């Protein structure tokens, strides 16, 4: 009875080298594509796009970017590749008109309030943990000691020193912080 013996053939070294080169090329291609797809900071906010879309009567998502050429012409680049030119002064006037009538979105409101809170916290040397974005409220700390609570609702900025109690309303985050008894550091 004949027996068949199977042996493993050695892979020629040139084949291994080709495979390694192909793998390296594939890795480089994937890295290049990942960098191309990586998110870049968009100079236009969603509000900017809404304003431009309102002015030129297109959907905001179709606006890619804008730039001014020669200090005279505002160019609007569309996602589809088209470009539209506008007189700078006319465009600026329309932006002001549309801004005055465009309501603020909840995201825009939270971003604006967050910026105001951050500026006030820097001034008073305070910090806060995560903001509750639905109620726009948080705790304030100085030197790891709880100072109080701050937030903003339809009535305006408010603060209170304890979890429970009455809110004191203010016109700004800075004023609400002063209601907690916090003072800015005075240089010697």
Secondary structure as the mmCIF struct_conf table of DSSP 4:
data_model
#
loop_
_struct_conf.conf_type_id
_struct_conf.id
_struct_conf.beg_label_comp_id
_struct_conf.beg_label_asym_id
_struct_conf.beg_label_seq_id
_struct_conf.end_label_comp_id
_struct_conf.end_label_asym_id
_struct_conf.end_label_seq_id
HELX_LH_PP_P HELX_LH_PP_P1 UNK A 8 UNK A 12
HELX_RH_AL_P HELX_RH_AL_P1 UNK A 13 UNK A 37
BEND BEND1 UNK A 38 UNK A 38
BEND BEND2 UNK A 43 UNK A 44
HELX_RH_AL_P HELX_RH_AL_P2 UNK A 46 UNK A 56
TURN_TY1_P TURN_TY1_P1 UNK A 57 UNK A 57
BEND BEND3 UNK A 58 UNK A 58
HELX_RH_3T_P HELX_RH_3T_P1 UNK A 60 UNK A 62
STRN STRN1 UNK A 63 UNK A 69
TURN_TY1_P TURN_TY1_P2 UNK A 70 UNK A 72
STRN STRN2 UNK A 73 UNK A 78
TURN_TY1_P TURN_TY1_P3 UNK A 79 UNK A 80
BEND BEND4 UNK A 81 UNK A 81
STRN STRN3 UNK A 83 UNK A 87
HELX_RH_AL_P HELX_RH_AL_P3 UNK A 88 UNK A 101
BEND BEND5 UNK A 102 UNK A 102
HELX_LH_PP_P HELX_LH_PP_P2 UNK A 103 UNK A 105
HELX_RH_AL_P HELX_RH_AL_P4 UNK A 106 UNK A 124
TURN_TY1_P TURN_TY1_P4 UNK A 125 UNK A 125
STRN STRN4 UNK A 127 UNK A 127
STRN STRN5 UNK A 132 UNK A 132
TURN_TY1_P TURN_TY1_P5 UNK A 133 UNK A 136
STRN STRN6 UNK A 137 UNK A 142
TURN_TY1_P TURN_TY1_P6 UNK A 143 UNK A 144
STRN STRN7 UNK A 145 UNK A 153
TURN_TY1_P TURN_TY1_P7 UNK A 154 UNK A 155
STRN STRN8 UNK A 156 UNK A 160
BEND BEND6 UNK A 161 UNK A 165
STRN STRN9 UNK A 168 UNK A 170
BEND BEND7 UNK A 171 UNK A 172
HELX_RH_AL_P HELX_RH_AL_P5 UNK A 173 UNK A 178
TURN_TY1_P TURN_TY1_P8 UNK A 179 UNK A 181
HELX_LH_PP_P HELX_LH_PP_P3 UNK A 184 UNK A 187
#
